[in-house]
Amino acid sequence: ANSGNAADIPADFHVKVYSMYGQDQWAVNDKLTITAGLRADVPSLPDTPPENDTLRVKLDSASGGAFTISTSAKPKTSVLFSPRIGFNYNLGGSSRNQIRGNVGVYTGPPPYIMLGNAYANTGLGLVRLSCTAVGQVPTFTLNVDSLPTSCAGQPAPGPGQAGTLGVNVTDPNFKYPQYFALSGGFDKELPHGFILTIEGMYRKAINGVLVRDANFKGPRLADSANGTLYTDRDGRVMYADTISSTGAVTNNNQRWLRSIRGVNFTEGIIEVTNQSKDYNYSVSTQLHRRFSNAFEATVAYTYLKSMDVQSLTSDRAISNFRNGRQLSNAHEEIEVTPSIFSRPHRLVAYGTYTLPSRTDITLYFEGSSGVPFVYVANGDLNGDLVNGNDPIYIPRNATDPNEIQIGTGVGAAFVQNAAAAQAFDRFISSQPCLDRQRGRIMGRNSCRSPFQERMDLSIRQGIPSVRGQQFLIQVDIFNFLNLINHDWGQIELPTLSPTFNNQSALIQTGRNPGSLATSIPTYTFDSRLYDATTGAPKPFAGRALFSSNYQIQLTLRYSF
């Protein structure tokens, strides 16, 4: 450990939550019932992370006392109230004809592992050693008690004297996630035995989770007197002071700290805090009918809109900061865009038929919208020291080098790769989500993979019981269509990564001369996205490994 205390390395902390809930139900009459309740939660973190005095003093000095961060900060203990009220109204006194709804506030735990990052990465615990120069690589050892603490030929730092790439902290005003929720439903028995259900739900963040870099002073300003932001020719808000001809970023004036004890402070101060912008809503309808004692079926459809500031997909706070929010505006502008968890359309249909032999056959079909994603550049276009999360500019004409340069070299040495530029233009035209965004930077998660479909088959055979002993045999075939034809049941996903929504379609290889407000990068177009011979686009060559292939499961159940 940097501090000399091995206990500073692990994220060893405890959580306490005290909760109390009261509820009352009032039967107004034989048709209307009202339920109201109040929940109180008091979460606390009894353990305190160690204080990095070096960081605190340097921040105080760099900001002239205007800004400081304490690595020992932890969320304050406070009472979180969650009031709720709901009702159920039976039309005509029948449980099959009813209206129901509720409104309230709901509190839940945060991803504790992200709070744990602040205990493990204070700059005093685990330190990463990077020795890449010739002759500086230390001798390899398996002895954990004598691991190298400095590069070869350099003195070992004393306790607390090693530098660090970055630290994690938690906002002392951080509150556990809370959401306001409103829902309503309607059940109606229709003629011929059909039962119709309609439901709606709305949810809005009160205390959502946000991961940010507190080391940013803010974006670069074009006019500090008026607060005008500095943007490139495409409208991208810039953080860089300069970007070299090779694409290397210099960002000194937009950060409080640039180094700690001789180590570049490139990962910054990753802080877990709150925001209240996230929201989602859904509308669902379902139709069910039992046609006979042997057959029943259900069909349902759901429309969902899910918008968030940052999609939390990682157990590391810094990964969520880097990859959970792709933007071309300022980090300080908190705005919602489509969530990575958004699936606007979902259709489900299933039915079960029972044969006289006590054999149940169930077919299940599900169709849903594809996964959202965004095309980004492999490079740091805005100069915030994060690589690979900047949405690309969609040119009106990808073959015009005055608008976008796809090829090699910069300035007078630029040579266009005409075939790649034409392939990129065809690639844009092949996807409506890109084609309609020509002439601007594409929006976060504004593209989506093709509609996904699957069908499962389940066969259950009951065996007559003997002296109370009963057996049930069940065969489940997941993705049944793929068993029939290997071309069916395929889940098409983005080519470059089936599991990651950042698709690095363009690779930045340099930047042309001139100010950042007027110069443009030089790119190569990833050759995996088009056919090298014909130039035909290949946006969805990826496949879901398991869900695109059929699977068979055999179950034997014994009851006694």
C-alpha positions as CSV (number, residue, x, y, z in Angstrom):
1,A,0.0,0.0,0.0
2,N,1.1,3.5,-0.7
3,S,0.4,4.5,2.9
4,G,2.4,1.6,4.2
5,N,-0.8,0.2,5.7
6,A,-2.0,-2.9,3.9
7,A,-5.5,-2.3,5.3
8,D,-5.9,0.6,3.0
9,I,-5.9,-1.6,-0.1
10,P,-9.2,-3.6,0.1
11,A,-12.6,-2.0,-0.1
12,D,-13.5,-3.1,3.4
13,F,-16.6,-1.3,4.7
14,H,-19.9,-2.0,6.3
15,V,-23.4,-0.8,5.6
16,K,-26.3,-0.3,8.0
17,V,-29.9,0.4,7.0
18,Y,-32.7,0.9,9.6
19,S,-36.2,0.7,8.1
20,M,-39.7,1.1,9.4
21,Y,-43.0,0.7,7.6
22,G,-46.6,1.3,8.4
23,Q,-49.6,0.5,6.3
24,D,-53.4,0.7,6.6
25,Q,-56.1,-0.6,4.4
26,W,-59.5,1.0,4.2
27,A,-62.5,-0.8,2.7
28,V,-64.6,2.2,1.7
29,N,-67.4,-0.2,0.5
30,D,-67.6,-3.6,-1.2
31,K,-66.2,-2.2,-4.4
32,L,-63.5,0.3,-3.4
33,T,-60.4,-0.4,-1.3
34,I,-57.7,2.1,-0.5
35,T,-54.2,1.2,0.9
36,A,-51.8,3.8,2.2
37,G,-48.4,3.4,3.8
38,L,-45.2,5.2,4.8
39,R,-41.8,3.8,4.8
40,A,-38.7,5.3,6.4
41,D,-35.1,4.2,5.7
42,V,-32.0,5.4,7.5
43,P,-28.9,4.2,5.6
44,S,-25.5,4.8,7.0
45,L,-21.9,3.9,6.3
46,P,-20.1,3.5,9.7
47,D,-16.6,3.1,8.2
48,T,-14.6,6.1,6.9
49,P,-12.1,6.0,4.0
50,P,-8.6,7.2,4.7
51,E,-7.8,10.9,4.0
52,N,-5.3,11.6,1.2
53,D,-3.8,14.8,2.6
54,T,-1.5,15.3,-0.4
55,L,-4.5,15.4,-2.8
56,R,-6.5,17.7,-0.5
57,V,-3.6,20.2,-0.1
58,K,-2.8,20.2,-3.8
59,L,-6.4,20.8,-4.8
60,D,-6.7,23.7,-2.3
61,S,-3.6,25.2,-3.7
62,A,-4.6,24.7,-7.4
63,S,-8.0,26.3,-6.9
64,G,-7.0,29.0,-4.5
65,G,-9.2,27.5,-1.8
66,A,-12.3,27.6,-4.1
67,F,-12.5,23.8,-4.6
68,T,-11.5,20.9,-2.4
69,I,-12.2,17.1,-2.2
70,S,-11.9,14.9,0.7
71,T,-11.2,11.2,0.1
72,S,-12.5,10.5,3.7
73,A,-15.9,11.9,2.7
74,K,-18.9,9.5,2.9
75,P,-22.6,10.0,2.5
76,K,-24.3,11.7,5.4
77,T,-26.8,9.7,7.4
78,S,-30.4,11.0,6.7
79,V,-33.9,9.7,6.8
80,L,-35.5,8.9,3.5
81,F,-39.3,8.8,3.5
82,S,-41.3,6.8,1.0
83,P,-45.0,7.6,1.1
84,R,-47.4,5.5,-1.0
85,I,-51.1,5.2,-1.6
86,G,-53.1,2.8,-3.9
87,F,-56.6,1.8,-4.7
88,N,-58.6,-1.1,-6.1
89,Y,-62.1,-0.6,-7.5
90,N,-64.1,-3.6,-8.5
91,L,-66.7,-2.8,-11.1
92,G,-69.9,-4.6,-10.3
93,G,-68.2,-6.3,-7.4
94,S,-66.3,-8.7,-9.7
95,S,-62.6,-9.3,-9.4
96,R,-62.4,-9.7,-13.2
97,N,-63.6,-6.2,-13.8
98,Q,-61.5,-3.8,-11.8
99,I,-59.5,-0.6,-11.9
100,R,-56.3,-0.3,-9.8
101,G,-53.6,2.2,-9.3
102,N,-51.0,3.6,-7.0
103,V,-48.6,6.5,-6.5
104,G,-45.6,6.8,-4.3
105,V,-41.9,7.1,-3.7
106,Y,-39.7,4.1,-3.7
107,T,-36.2,3.8,-2.1
108,G,-33.6,1.2,-2.9
109,P,-29.9,0.5,-2.3
110,P,-27.2,1.9,-4.6
111,P,-24.7,-0.3,-6.4
112,Y,-22.5,-0.7,-3.2
113,I,-19.5,-1.7,-5.3
114,M,-19.3,1.8,-6.7
115,L,-19.4,3.3,-3.2
116,G,-16.7,0.7,-2.3
117,N,-14.5,2.2,-5.0
118,A,-14.1,5.3,-2.7
119,Y,-12.7,3.0,0.1
120,A,-10.2,1.2,-2.2
121,N,-9.0,4.0,-4.4
122,T,-8.0,6.9,-2.3
123,G,-4.5,7.1,-3.6
124,L,-3.2,5.7,-0.3
125,G,-3.9,2.0,-0.9
126,L,-3.3,0.1,-4.1
127,V,-0.9,1.8,-6.5
128,R,-0.2,0.7,-10.1
129,L,3.4,0.8,-11.2
130,S,4.1,1.4,-14.9
131,C,7.7,0.8,-16.1
132,T,7.8,0.7,-19.9
133,A,11.2,2.3,-20.7
134,V,14.1,0.1,-21.7
135,G,16.1,-0.9,-18.6
136,Q,13.4,0.3,-16.1
137,V,11.4,-2.9,-15.8
138,P,12.0,-4.4,-12.3
139,T,13.0,-8.0,-11.7
140,F,9.9,-10.3,-11.8
141,T,9.1,-11.9,-8.5
142,L,6.4,-14.2,-7.1
143,N,7.0,-13.1,-3.5
144,V,4.1,-10.8,-2.6
145,D,6.0,-9.5,0.4
146,S,8.7,-8.0,-1.9
147,L,6.8,-6.7,-4.9
148,P,8.6,-3.8,-6.6
149,T,7.4,-0.3,-5.6
150,S,9.5,1.6,-8.1
151,C,11.0,1.1,-11.6
152,A,14.5,-0.3,-11.8
153,G,17.1,2.3,-11.0
154,Q,14.7,4.6,-9.2
155,P,14.4,5.0,-5.4
156,A,11.4,3.5,-3.7
157,P,8.9,6.1,-2.5
158,G,8.3,6.5,1.2
159,P,4.9,5.9,2.8
160,G,2.3,8.1,1.2
161,Q,4.9,9.4,-1.4
162,A,3.8,7.5,-4.5
163,G,1.8,9.2,-7.2
164,T,-1.5,8.0,-8.6
165,L,-3.5,8.2,-11.8
166,G,-6.7,9.1,-10.1
167,V,-8.9,8.6,-7.1
168,N,-12.5,7.7,-6.3
169,V,-14.7,9.7,-3.9
170,T,-18.4,9.8,-2.9
171,D,-20.3,13.0,-2.6
172,P,-21.0,13.6,1.1
173,N,-24.5,14.7,0.0
174,F,-25.1,11.5,-1.9
175,K,-28.5,9.9,-1.2
176,Y,-29.7,6.4,-1.8
177,P,-31.7,6.1,-5.1
178,Q,-35.3,7.2,-4.9
179,Y,-37.9,7.3,-7.6
180,F,-41.4,8.7,-7.9
181,A,-43.7,6.2,-9.4
182,L,-47.2,6.3,-10.8
183,S,-49.1,3.2,-12.1
184,G,-52.6,2.2,-13.1
185,G,-54.3,-0.8,-14.5
186,F,-57.6,-2.0,-15.8
187,D,-59.0,-5.6,-16.0
188,K,-62.1,-6.3,-18.0
189,E,-63.9,-9.5,-18.8
190,L,-65.0,-9.4,-22.4
191,P,-67.6,-11.5,-24.2
192,H,-66.7,-15.1,-25.1
193,G,-64.4,-15.5,-22.1
194,F,-61.7,-13.1,-23.1
195,I,-60.0,-11.1,-20.3
196,L,-58.4,-7.7,-21.3
197,T,-55.7,-6.1,-19.1
198,I,-54.3,-2.6,-19.7
199,E,-51.5,-1.2,-17.5
200,G,-49.4,1.9,-17.5
201,M,-46.4,3.0,-15.4
202,Y,-44.4,6.2,-15.1
203,R,-41.1,6.5,-13.1
204,K,-39.0,9.6,-12.5
205,A,-35.7,9.9,-10.6
206,I,-35.6,11.9,-7.4
207,N,-32.1,10.7,-6.4
208,G,-30.6,9.0,-9.4
209,V,-27.0,7.9,-9.6
210,L,-24.4,9.9,-11.6
211,V,-20.7,9.3,-11.9
212,R,-18.6,12.3,-12.9
213,D,-15.0,13.6,-12.9
214,A,-14.8,16.3,-10.3
215,N,-11.3,17.2,-11.5
216,F,-12.9,19.1,-14.5
217,K,-13.0,22.8,-14.0
218,G,-15.4,22.9,-16.9
219,P,-15.1,22.9,-20.7
220,R,-12.8,25.2,-22.6
221,L,-14.2,28.7,-23.1
222,A,-14.1,30.7,-26.3
223,D,-15.1,33.8,-24.5
224,S,-14.6,33.7,-20.7
225,A,-16.3,37.0,-20.2
226,N,-19.6,35.7,-21.6
227,G,-19.1,32.1,-20.8
228,T,-19.2,31.0,-24.5
229,L,-18.1,27.4,-24.9
230,Y,-15.3,26.5,-27.3
231,T,-16.5,24.1,-30.0
232,D,-15.0,22.4,-33.1
233,R,-16.4,22.9,-36.6
234,D,-19.0,20.2,-36.0
235,G,-20.4,21.8,-32.8
236,R,-18.6,19.5,-30.3
237,V,-17.8,21.1,-27.0
238,M,-14.0,20.9,-26.5
239,Y,-11.9,20.3,-23.3
240,A,-8.5,20.1,-25.0
241,D,-6.0,23.0,-25.1
242,T,-4.4,21.4,-28.2
243,I,-4.5,18.2,-30.2
244,S,-1.4,17.3,-32.1
245,S,-1.1,16.1,-35.7
246,T,-1.0,12.5,-34.3
247,G,-4.1,13.0,-32.2
248,A,-2.3,13.4,-28.9
249,V,-4.3,15.6,-26.4
250,T,-3.0,18.3,-24.2
251,N,-5.6,19.3,-21.5
252,N,-4.0,21.4,-18.8
253,N,-6.3,24.4,-18.3
254,Q,-9.6,22.6,-17.9
255,R,-8.4,20.4,-15.0
256,W,-7.6,21.3,-11.4
257,L,-4.8,18.8,-11.1
258,R,-2.5,17.5,-13.8
259,S,-0.2,15.3,-11.8
260,I,0.3,13.8,-8.3
261,R,3.9,13.3,-7.2
262,G,5.2,13.1,-10.7
263,V,2.4,10.8,-12.0
264,N,0.0,12.1,-14.7
265,F,-3.4,12.4,-13.0
266,T,-5.2,11.2,-16.1
267,E,-8.0,9.3,-14.4
268,G,-9.0,12.3,-12.4
269,I,-11.4,12.4,-9.4
270,I,-14.2,10.0,-10.1
271,E,-17.1,11.0,-7.9
272,V,-20.4,9.2,-7.3
273,T,-23.2,11.7,-6.8
274,N,-26.9,12.2,-7.7
275,Q,-29.0,13.5,-10.5
276,S,-32.8,13.7,-10.9
277,K,-33.3,13.6,-14.7
278,D,-33.8,9.9,-15.5
279,Y,-37.3,8.7,-16.3
280,N,-39.2,5.9,-18.1
281,Y,-42.8,5.0,-18.8
282,S,-44.5,2.0,-20.3
283,V,-48.0,1.0,-21.5
284,S,-48.9,-2.7,-21.7
285,T,-52.0,-4.5,-22.9
286,Q,-52.8,-8.2,-22.6
287,L,-55.5,-10.5,-23.9
288,H,-56.1,-13.9,-22.3
289,R,-58.6,-16.6,-22.9
290,R,-59.2,-20.2,-21.8
291,F,-60.8,-21.8,-24.9
292,S,-61.4,-25.1,-23.2
293,N,-60.2,-27.3,-20.4
294,A,-57.4,-28.3,-22.7
295,F,-56.3,-25.1,-24.3
296,E,-55.5,-21.5,-23.1
297,A,-53.6,-18.7,-24.8
298,T,-52.3,-15.2,-24.0
299,V,-51.0,-12.4,-26.2
300,A,-49.4,-9.2,-24.8
301,Y,-47.7,-6.0,-26.1
302,T,-45.6,-3.4,-24.2
303,Y,-44.4,0.0,-25.3
304,L,-41.5,1.3,-23.3
305,K,-39.6,4.6,-23.3
306,S,-36.5,4.7,-21.1
307,M,-34.4,7.9,-20.9
308,D,-31.3,8.4,-18.7
309,V,-28.3,10.5,-18.2
310,Q,-25.9,7.6,-17.8
311,S,-26.5,3.9,-18.2
312,L,-24.7,2.1,-15.3
313,T,-23.4,-1.2,-16.8
314,S,-20.2,-1.7,-14.9
315,D,-19.1,-2.5,-11.4
316,R,-16.4,0.2,-11.6
317,A,-17.3,3.9,-11.2
318,I,-14.7,5.0,-13.7
319,S,-16.0,2.6,-16.4
320,N,-19.5,4.0,-16.0
321,F,-18.1,7.5,-16.3
322,R,-16.2,6.6,-19.5
323,N,-18.7,4.4,-21.2
324,G,-22.1,5.0,-19.7
325,R,-22.6,8.5,-21.2
326,Q,-21.6,9.4,-24.8
327,L,-21.8,13.1,-25.4
328,S,-20.8,15.9,-27.7
329,N,-21.9,18.7,-25.3
330,A,-20.3,19.6,-21.9
331,H,-20.1,17.0,-19.1
332,E,-21.7,19.6,-16.9
333,E,-24.9,19.7,-19.0
334,I,-27.0,17.0,-17.5
335,E,-29.6,15.8,-20.0
336,V,-31.3,12.6,-20.8
337,T,-31.0,10.5,-24.0
338,P,-32.2,7.0,-24.8
339,S,-31.0,4.5,-22.2
340,I,-29.0,1.4,-23.2
341,F,-31.8,-0.6,-21.5
342,S,-34.4,0.9,-23.8
343,R,-36.5,-1.7,-25.7
344,P,-39.5,0.3,-27.1
345,H,-41.5,-2.7,-28.4
346,R,-42.1,-6.1,-26.9
347,L,-44.6,-8.7,-28.1
348,V,-45.3,-11.9,-26.3
349,A,-47.6,-14.8,-27.2
350,Y,-47.9,-18.1,-25.6
351,G,-50.3,-21.0,-25.3
352,T,-50.7,-24.4,-23.7
353,Y,-52.5,-27.4,-25.0
354,T,-53.1,-30.5,-22.8
355,L,-53.6,-33.8,-24.5
356,P,-55.7,-36.6,-23.0
357,S,-52.5,-38.4,-22.2
358,R,-51.7,-35.7,-19.6
359,T,-49.1,-34.2,-22.0
360,D,-48.8,-30.4,-21.9
361,I,-47.4,-28.7,-25.0
362,T,-46.5,-25.0,-24.6
363,L,-45.3,-22.6,-27.3
364,Y,-43.8,-19.3,-26.3
365,F,-43.0,-16.5,-28.7
366,E,-41.2,-13.2,-27.9
367,G,-40.3,-10.4,-30.2
368,S,-38.6,-7.2,-29.0
369,S,-36.7,-4.2,-30.3
370,G,-33.0,-4.6,-30.8
371,V,-30.3,-3.1,-28.6
372,P,-29.4,0.6,-28.8
373,F,-25.9,1.7,-29.6
374,V,-23.9,4.7,-30.8
375,Y,-21.0,4.9,-33.3
376,V,-18.0,6.6,-31.7
377,A,-14.4,7.3,-32.8
378,N,-11.5,5.4,-31.5
379,G,-9.7,8.5,-30.3
380,D,-10.3,11.4,-28.0
381,L,-12.2,14.0,-30.2
382,N,-13.2,16.4,-27.4
383,G,-10.0,16.2,-25.4
384,D,-11.5,15.1,-22.1
385,L,-8.8,12.4,-21.8
386,V,-11.3,9.6,-22.3
387,N,-10.7,7.5,-25.4
388,G,-13.5,5.9,-27.5
389,N,-16.6,7.5,-26.2
390,D,-17.1,10.5,-28.5
391,P,-20.1,10.1,-31.0
392,I,-19.0,10.6,-34.6
393,Y,-20.0,13.4,-37.0
394,I,-22.3,12.0,-39.8
395,P,-21.2,13.7,-43.0
396,R,-23.6,14.8,-45.7
397,N,-21.1,13.4,-48.2
398,A,-18.5,11.1,-46.8
399,T,-16.5,11.3,-50.1
400,D,-16.0,15.1,-49.7
401,P,-12.6,15.6,-48.0
402,N,-13.6,19.2,-47.1
403,E,-16.3,17.7,-44.8
404,I,-14.6,14.5,-43.5
405,Q,-11.2,13.0,-44.2
406,I,-10.9,9.3,-44.5
407,G,-7.5,8.2,-45.6
408,T,-3.9,8.8,-44.5
409,G,-1.8,11.8,-43.6
410,V,-2.7,15.3,-42.5
411,G,-2.6,18.7,-44.1
412,A,-1.0,18.8,-47.6
413,A,0.1,15.1,-47.1
414,F,-3.5,13.8,-46.8
415,V,-4.4,11.1,-49.3
416,Q,-8.0,10.0,-49.4
417,N,-8.9,6.4,-49.4
418,A,-11.7,6.7,-52.0
419,A,-12.9,3.1,-51.6
420,A,-13.2,3.4,-47.8
421,A,-14.9,6.9,-48.1
422,Q,-17.5,5.5,-50.5
423,A,-18.0,2.5,-48.3
424,F,-18.6,4.8,-45.3
425,D,-21.2,6.8,-47.3
426,R,-23.0,3.5,-48.3
427,F,-22.8,2.4,-44.6
428,I,-24.6,5.6,-43.6
429,S,-27.3,5.3,-46.2
430,S,-27.9,1.6,-45.2
431,Q,-29.0,2.6,-41.7
432,P,-31.9,5.1,-41.4
433,C,-30.7,6.1,-37.9
434,L,-27.5,7.4,-39.5
435,D,-29.0,8.7,-42.8
436,R,-31.4,11.0,-41.0
437,Q,-28.5,12.5,-38.9
438,R,-26.4,13.6,-41.8
439,G,-24.8,17.0,-41.2
440,R,-24.6,16.7,-37.4
441,I,-23.0,14.7,-34.6
442,M,-25.1,11.6,-34.0
443,G,-27.1,11.3,-30.8
444,R,-26.3,8.9,-28.0
445,N,-27.9,5.4,-28.5
446,S,-29.8,6.7,-31.5
447,C,-29.2,3.5,-33.5
448,R,-30.6,0.1,-32.8
449,S,-30.0,-3.5,-33.9
450,P,-32.7,-5.4,-35.9
451,F,-35.8,-6.6,-34.2
452,Q,-35.2,-9.8,-32.2
453,E,-37.4,-12.9,-32.2
454,R,-37.4,-16.2,-30.5
455,M,-39.7,-19.2,-30.0
456,D,-39.5,-21.8,-27.3
457,L,-41.2,-25.2,-27.1
458,S,-41.9,-27.0,-23.8
459,I,-43.3,-30.5,-23.5
460,R,-44.3,-31.9,-20.1
461,Q,-45.5,-35.4,-19.4
462,G,-47.0,-36.4,-16.1
463,I,-46.8,-40.0,-15.0
464,P,-49.7,-41.4,-12.9
465,S,-48.8,-41.5,-9.2
466,V,-48.2,-44.7,-7.4
467,R,-48.7,-44.7,-3.7
468,G,-48.1,-41.0,-3.6
469,Q,-45.0,-41.1,-5.7
470,Q,-45.2,-38.9,-8.7
471,F,-42.9,-38.2,-11.7
472,L,-42.9,-35.4,-14.2
473,I,-40.7,-35.3,-17.3
474,Q,-40.2,-32.0,-19.1
475,V,-38.2,-31.2,-22.3
476,D,-37.6,-27.5,-23.0
477,I,-36.2,-26.4,-26.4
478,F,-35.0,-22.8,-26.3
479,N,-34.9,-21.1,-29.7
480,F,-36.9,-23.9,-31.3
481,L,-36.8,-22.2,-34.7
482,N,-33.0,-22.6,-34.9
483,L,-33.4,-26.3,-34.3
484,I,-35.6,-26.5,-37.4
485,N,-33.4,-24.2,-39.6
486,H,-30.0,-22.9,-38.5
487,D,-30.6,-19.6,-40.4
488,W,-33.7,-19.0,-38.2
489,G,-33.7,-17.6,-34.7
490,Q,-30.5,-15.5,-35.2
491,I,-30.1,-12.5,-33.0
492,E,-28.3,-9.9,-35.1
493,L,-26.1,-7.6,-33.2
494,P,-23.6,-4.8,-34.0
495,T,-20.5,-6.1,-35.9
496,L,-17.7,-4.6,-33.8
497,S,-19.0,-5.7,-30.4
498,P,-22.2,-7.7,-29.7
499,T,-22.2,-6.7,-26.0
500,F,-20.8,-3.1,-26.0
501,N,-22.9,-0.2,-27.2
502,N,-19.8,2.0,-28.1
503,Q,-19.1,0.9,-31.7
504,S,-15.8,2.4,-32.9
505,A,-16.6,2.8,-36.6
506,L,-13.9,5.5,-37.2
507,I,-10.3,5.4,-36.0
508,Q,-8.6,8.8,-35.5
509,T,-5.1,8.7,-36.9
510,G,-4.3,12.4,-36.8
511,R,-5.5,15.9,-36.9
512,N,-5.1,18.5,-39.6
513,P,-3.3,21.9,-38.9
514,G,-5.2,24.9,-37.6
515,S,-7.2,25.8,-34.5
516,L,-9.4,23.2,-32.9
517,A,-12.4,25.3,-34.0
518,T,-11.6,24.7,-37.7
519,S,-9.3,21.7,-38.1
520,I,-10.7,18.2,-38.6
521,P,-9.3,14.8,-37.8
522,T,-8.1,12.2,-40.3
523,Y,-9.8,8.8,-39.9
524,T,-9.8,5.3,-41.2
525,F,-13.1,3.4,-41.6
526,D,-13.0,0.1,-39.7
527,S,-12.8,-2.6,-42.5
528,R,-14.9,-5.0,-40.5
529,L,-18.0,-2.9,-41.3
530,Y,-17.9,-3.3,-45.1
531,D,-17.0,-5.9,-47.7
532,A,-13.5,-5.1,-49.1
533,T,-14.5,-6.2,-52.6
534,T,-17.9,-4.8,-53.1
535,G,-18.0,-2.1,-50.4
536,A,-21.3,-3.5,-49.2
537,P,-22.1,-2.4,-45.6
538,K,-22.0,-5.0,-42.8
539,P,-23.4,-3.3,-39.7
540,F,-24.9,-6.3,-38.0
541,A,-22.5,-9.3,-38.5
542,G,-22.4,-9.9,-34.7
543,R,-24.4,-12.7,-33.1
544,A,-25.6,-13.5,-29.6
545,L,-23.6,-16.6,-28.7
546,F,-26.2,-18.5,-26.7
547,S,-29.5,-17.0,-27.7
548,S,-28.8,-17.4,-31.4
549,N,-28.4,-21.2,-31.0
550,Y,-31.0,-23.7,-29.9
551,Q,-30.6,-25.3,-26.5
552,I,-32.3,-28.4,-25.1
553,Q,-33.0,-29.0,-21.4
554,L,-34.3,-32.2,-19.9
555,T,-35.9,-32.1,-16.4
556,L,-37.1,-35.0,-14.2
557,R,-39.1,-34.1,-11.2
558,Y,-39.9,-36.5,-8.4
559,S,-42.6,-35.7,-5.8
560,F,-43.4,-37.7,-2.8
